[in-house]
Amino acid sequence: MDISMVLEYGWVLLILVGLEGILAADNAVVMAVMVKHLPEEKQKKALFYGLVGAFVFRFGALFLISFLVNVWQIQAIGAAYLLYISVHHLLKQSKHKFKKGDKVKDNKGSSFWMTVLKVEMADIAFAVDSMLAAVALAVTLKPTGWFKMGGIDGGQFLVMLFGGIIGLVIIRFAAKWFVNLLKKYPSLETSAFLIVGWVGVKLVVFTLAHPSIHVIEEHFPESFVWKVIFWGVLLSIAISGYLVSRKKANKLRRSA
């Protein structure tokens, strides 16, 4: 491998790490929201199982990517599921609000293993999303000719492998950080569920752009316009939610 190929592979790996970090943050938000209702010790266990699931599904998707590329139904199910849990939570929260203040009744939520199952279902959708993004970047690289893995050049495969590993490391730390943030600012949970729903919308866009569906232009999800829309909305939800939650937390501390 000459120096130009080394630089090319290094550059793409760097971009992929950044992309995996972004997708891992989406995955981490969903995991944090899903386990929040559990006791702290069970939260740690659920996050651990979620991380194991993310590992298994991401690398399963990596080895099966030539098949999964054509299975748009997986992304469609993932999108529907994320939209469901987002809308369901927001409706439930609205229904159970007290007349005074904006405290919500303390619901037990799902059992531990049901929570783990929900986390794993979300992991499947994110695994496919992550690997499709990785493939889109890696296939632009010049083949190394080292070996073949499921029809993918060995060098391209290793770039996707390393990118996926780094993404999992980010999920490990980001998920716990998001759990702690939700604990510190409980009213931020609404914004978190809005973000979950918005990530579901992103998967809807990917599904509708699939060649088998082709409701919208195939390359629209990769376009600058869509990226500006997606990140603009997501950051608006996150920033406004954080500011409102911080204001409420300060108000409660002053009144205590």
MODAMO-V537715 format. One record per helix or strand. SS is the DSSP state (alpha for helix, beta for strand). FROM is the first residue (numbers start at 1). TO is the last residue. If there is no record, write none. Layout:
# MODAMO-V537715
ss | from | to
SS | FROM | TO
SS | FROM | TO
This chain:
# MODAMO-V537715
ss | from | to
alpha | 3 | 35
alpha | 40 | 63
alpha | 65 | 68
alpha | 72 | 95
beta | 97 | 97
beta | 104 | 104
alpha | 112 | 138
beta | 148 | 149
beta | 152 | 153
alpha | 154 | 184
alpha | 186 | 208
alpha | 220 | 222
alpha | 224 | 255
